Amino acid sequence: MGVVGAVWLWGASDRTQRHLGNKFENNGQDFGAVLVELPLVVVVGAVLPGLVWGLGAWLLTRRGRGRGRSEVHG
């Protein structure tokens, strides 16, 4: 889901549309941007949701441990 969302968001951006030639008579087409940016968008879309989930899980477990310690020692 993250990859699909990232690629859709990247493809819908004005910057990407300019590079793909959605101007008058396809002036300004630059497929090099697609070759460079698209793999990065796919990797970020695949990795970022897992990192956010992991960070959230870590923060929740850390918060839970902090409460337990304060009650035992406090």
Secondary structure, 3 states (H helix, E strand, C coil): CHHHHHHHHHHHCHHHHHHCCCCHHHCCCCHHHHHHHHHHHHHHHHHHHHHHHHHHHHHHHHHHHHHHHHHHHC
